[in-house]
Amino acid sequence: MGGLTAEQKRQYDELGYVHLEGLFEPAELQPLIDEVDAAVDRVARSCRADGRIRSLYDGEGFATRFARIVEDAEEAYDELVGSTLMGPELFGILSHVKLLDIVEGIIGPEVHCEGRHRLRPKLPNYGVADFRWHEDTAYAARRITYVRQQYGLGAADPNAGGRFMSRIVAAPQMPEPNFWIPLVPVDERNGCLHVLPGGHMHTPPYEEQWEPGAFAAELDDLEPLVVPMDVGDALLMHQHVPHVSPPNRSDGIRWSVDIRYQDGRRPVKSVREPGFLARSKERAGDVVTDHAGYQRIRDVVAEFRAKSGIRF
Ligand SMILES: O=C(O)CCC(=O)C(=O)O
């Protein structure tokens, strides 16, 4: 079984992130890139058929075509971003043995892949894909505001105190490792991630201690780290490690996928976007082993949402 080395596990525990260089051969990710490229082509053809775009832009490559499409038809962006796209190659990455071995070493043998996996076409100079400092399982809005002020926004910036949606559904201390996987080389120019190593440590251990002021000041001395990456690398992040996604100032799309896992015995964090049991000793028969199985789960939940009228 693969998984993290002892040194990588120590770094994950102490710093909250590990840059896994060359986790995949670039060729292992090519089928996923081709799947996304084919989806871009479908979107282009449907937009062209409706007269929403001026050209199919089929002379453009993976790095630019979707941006040209969105320039003509902004709504096309939503057709590919987030967890809208679900194909066999993406399922193959969500359930990839290399990721599951690492996750098992962190959370144990019951592994649920959350439905909140995201395909992110971060378009050049397109603000909706930029994210200020945040942590994935936010436990305290005030701490986030503080982190933003320290590392991103001035204290007086009106955005710093903006509405903040907490994503707490299950226990905030539940381990929830996140893999961020670029599909093109990323650097500071095209909006690679920056992390705040060690920032995950200063979280209160018990719910009744959710007083952010008592913990936030401990972030003061931490230095953000820029993480340039190649295709084949993955950035493993602890759910509490603050990170930021600055603007893409290049000419090409910064394509990436991010995936979160949790303990399969705990309440699932995302019901509207269903995930699947990816590995299990206790419920081996319930493990979803192919794309069709996961697609059935997604279809059933989507149908229930539509028919029941229940908002969740
Ligand atoms: O891909 C990005 O630009 C942002 C990703 C992110 O913030 C996350 O995975 O939590």
The ligand as a Tripos MOL2 file, in Angstrom:
@<TRIPOS>MOLECULE
LIG
   10     9     1     0     0
SMALL
NO_CHARGES

@<TRIPOS>ATOM
      1 O1         -8.7810   26.2800   -7.1390 O.co2     1 LIG1
      2 C1         -8.8230   27.3570   -6.5760 C.2       1 LIG1
      3 O2         -8.4960   28.3860   -7.1470 O.co2     1 LIG1
      4 C2         -9.3160   27.4660   -5.1700 C.3       1 LIG1
      5 C3         -9.3330   26.1340   -4.5040 C.3       1 LIG1
      6 C4         -9.6960   26.1990   -3.0840 C.2       1 LIG1
      7 O3         -9.7210   27.2310   -2.4640 O.2       1 LIG1
      8 C5        -10.0280   24.9550   -2.4060 C.2       1 LIG1
      9 O4         -9.8520   23.8750   -2.9690 O.co2     1 LIG1
     10 O5        -10.4780   25.0480   -1.2550 O.co2     1 LIG1
@<TRIPOS>BOND
     1     1     2 2
     2     2     3 1
     3     2     4 1
     4     4     5 1
     5     5     6 1
     6     6     7 2
     7     6     8 1
     8     8     9 2
     9     8    10 1
@<TRIPOS>SUBSTRUCTURE
     1 LIG1         1 GROUP 0 **** ****
